Amino acid sequence: MYTHFTPESRYEIYEKLHENVSKQEIASLLGKHISSVYRELARNRGHRGYRPKQADAKAKAREAAKPRLVRFTVAIREQVEQWLREDYSPEQIVGRARYEGIAMVSHERIYQHIWADKRSDGTLYQHLRHIPKKYRKRYGSKQERGQIPNRVSIDERPPEVESREELGHWEIDTVIGKSHDGAIVTVVERTSRFTVIGKLVGKHAEPCAEKAIELLQPLSDKVKSITADNGKEFAKFERIAEALEALFFFAHPYHSCRAVKFFIEIL
């Protein structure tokens, strides 16, 4: 779990990085989980790398920009119910309120109110577009079955990765052979499109991590970050990141980091 860093701990991260201390050792020295260090570096680094003063300023600015809690007052509830009866969806209600400069709770809170009203024999739910299924929040859920622990979202990837102006940012994927008889792992550098490929012994996390390290170890000075999809074969991503001293990110679920999947026969 990510925990906040103090200005002093950020200076220590900066110093240890320049002493070529591994991120795992830095995490141990600070009493943090390794994923917290990865997130700190991903979220608060600038174009010139990680600098403690800049990192602290970025963290404080992000905290100040967070939306503040809006209480579900009687006035807001009455406005919500009025728009619901006009067949606005909860998402549309939030959008309209923002457009008109009206204080409004989140659409998740509106759904909670709708289902509480239904349990009290109310009829607000009848104005929803999809009545049969109860709405379930699609992110931040406690239902984490099947997710890779400690994964870092692509949303926290530094902007220079997206711009493709800097070498060293890679995308990793696996390709399954015909009839699922074999598999390969491909790693593509985003800017140059330089690609390395290795054959896998089964599509499992352990051999995938071993092969990725084997392929990229000779290029480790050119590996700053790696992005993968959410396949279970990347469950050992922390091992890859530690071995290559690189940041590791995951694309949004059901949105592969590469546009096309190729199915080929492994000879």
Sequence and secondary structure as in RCSB ss.txt:
>XXXX:A:sequence
MYTHFTPESRYEIYEKLHENVSKQEIASLLGKHISSVYRELARNRGHRGYRPKQADAKAKAREAAKPRLVRFTVA
IREQVEQWLREDYSPEQIVGRARYEGIAMVSHERIYQHIWADKRSDGTLYQHLRHIPKKYRKRYGSKQERGQIPN
RVSIDERPPEVESREELGHWEIDTVIGKSHDGAIVTVVERTSRFTVIGKLVGKHAEPCAEKAIELLQPLSDKVKS
ITADNGKEFAKFERIAEALEALFFFAHPYHSCRAVKFFIEIL
>XXXX:A:secstr
      HHHHHHHHHHHHTT  HHHHHHHHT  HHHHHHHHHHH BTTB  HHHHHHHHHHHHHHS       HH
HHHHHHHHHHTT  HHHHHHHHHHHT     HHHHHHHHHHHHHTT SGGGGSS  SS    SSS S  TT  TT
  BGGGS HHHHHT SS EEEEEEEEBGGG  EEEEEEETTT  EEEEEESSS HHHHHHHHHHHHGGGGGG SE
EEE S GGGTTHHHHHHHHT EEEE  TT  SSS    B   
